[in-house]
Amino acid sequence: MARNKHPAVKKRLGKANSHTKWAPFWVIPKINGMKRGRHVHPSRITHVKRNWRKTRIKV
């Protein structure tokens, strides 16, 4: 990839980078209720997940 990137490309890469993150920690008790002892991983709540090996970004 080029060193100097076009602003539109940087915008697309930034959006794709946010799709690799988990849901925030405060969302888990909000969605699942305040049940004690129930452990849910934040990645289960995240709808759009992306991995750099599995999916390519159309830039």
Buried (B, 14 or more C-beta within 10 A) or exposed (E): EEEEEEEEBEEBEEEBEEBEEBBEEEBBEEEEEEEEEEEBEEEEBBEEEBEEEEEEEEE
